[in-house]
Amino acid sequence: MANGIIVIDKPSGWTSMDVCAKLRGMFHEKRVGHAGTLDPMATGVLPVFIGRATRAVEFAAGSDKEYFAGLKLGVITNTQDATGEILEERPADVTRGQLWAALEPFTGDIEQIPPMYSAIKINGKKLYELARKGKEVERKPRPVTIHALEVLDEAPTEGADYFLRVVCSKGTYVRTLCHDIGQALGCGGCMSSLRRVKAAGFTMEDCVTLEAVQQAVDRGEGEALLLPVDAFFAGLPMLVLKTAGAEKKVRNGAALAIREVPDGEYRVYGVDKTFLALGRVVGGTLTTVKSFFEV
């Protein structure tokens, strides 16, 4: 039974759910979920949680993300990226200095109007389904945080005028950011490429390709690629239970009196160092936030 985390370098043209479906087949495990959707055109870090590890998705999905994005100026599309239908083209004679100046209002806490081509639901209907029928509905601005936004020195890829680095909160649409920057510059713009380089604390260094996973599975070594679920909580201190009785209480979901342990969240392990749960200690009592052992 496969349990763990695998960080995929998502290929262009695949949806995030396509990747999950592929891994579901490879590992013969129904419980597969990802932390943070990537658009089909985007590539890069897609953390996928398999088996009992899917219980950690709720903690991972809310994390900050980092992207490298191609910005194409002078082109406005209906999807806000280069895959969409061109609505308008304008001259774009923008200097690097002008672009840097235009980025300033987009850093920190900002509001974004979600694009029509998105999976957000309004009145039970996904926006992209309405957009495909030629309908546009009013969308409320949503608060997001842009922690870092800069113009990179790297030569932009084909179809881009500039390369941006974006570090942002959950729920940020980088293509909307590119569109809005283009509007601020007066020439319009769209996103020409997107590569996520960090999500849920994982980076490109943690990534494997789907091809590499398939080859490992074919050799019977697929599970060796899975990171243990406690790797996601590596930033928390470790709490090892000292008795079988204490472990039994935690496995049963009961609170446990625990002395001389400071308040806070912990990775909780059994007597044999099996990862049991994410736990919280308050006033000398340990309670389970989420259990991760197989029942």
C-alpha positions, 0 to 999 in steps of 0.5 A: 500500500503506497503512502507518501509524497511525490513532487512532480515536475508537471509537464506542459499540457497536463492538468494537475488532475491528469497527473493525479490520475496517472499516479493513481494508476501507477501506484494502484492507490485511489487516494491521491491529491495535489497541493495547489492547481497548476494551469495546463500550460504551466510546468514545475513543482506539483506536490502529490500526496498518496494514500494516507498522506492525502490527509496532509493536503489541507495543510499544504494547499494554503502555503506560499508559492514561487513562480517564474513567469514570462510577460508578453506586453502589447497583447491582451487575450481572453484567458490572460495567457498566451493560449487564449484568443487575442482580443487586442494588440497595442504597441509596447515600447516599455523600458526595464525601468518603466516595468520595475516602476509599474511592479511597485503597486502590485507588491504586498496585500492587493486585490485581484479580480479572478479571470473568467477562465478559472475553476472558481464557482459562482452560483454553482457554475465554474467560471470557465464553463460560462466563459466558453459559452461566451458569458461574462459574470461579475466577480468580486475582487479577492485579497492576495499577498505578493511577497516578492515581485521582480524582473529577472536578468535571465533572457526571456523565453520565446514569446516573452518580453520579460521574465518575472519572479513572483512569490505569492500567497494561495489563490494568486493568479499569476496570469491576472497579475501579468494582465494587470501589469500590462493594463497599468503600463497602458499597453496591455499584457499577458502571461506567455509561460509559467514555471512554479519553482516552490510550493508547500515547502518543496522546490525543483530539487525535490522534483521527479518527472512522470517518466522517471516515476513510470520507469521506477514503477516498471522496475518495482521501485516506485515506492522508493521515490515517495517521501514520508509524510512527516517530511512535510512537517519537518519544520516542527519539533519531534515528540516521541511517546515513551510508553505503549499506553501513551501511544495507545491513547494517541492512536485512539484519538484521546488527549494525553497528559504530558509533562514538561513539554512546551506548548506548540505543534509537534510531529508525534511518533510512537515508541518505535518511531512510527509517525503517528500524528500532527499534535498540539500541546497546550498546558501539559495536554497533547491532543491530535490535530490530524492522525497519519497512521494506517488504521 
